Amino acid sequence: MAQDNQKVIVSQSMLKFTQEYSKQINQPFKLKEMVAITNVLVDYCMNGYSKEIGDRLDSVDKFISDKFQENQ
């Protein structure tokens, strides 16, 4: 499925952000995890904040916290 240029640029930017965030918190993500997190961030950037996006961001935060505690 073809994506418009704006979405491609936002997706690349959010993937880079996710990689940098992973390094910053010293918590490596698997490829599938990075793509999932990136998709939530792209939706936020493209559509703005909503209750649904807030819930998805809460899920991402919980996932990262749980993963971090697993590796401690």
Order of alpha helices (4+ residues) and beta strands (2+ residues): alpha-alpha-alpha
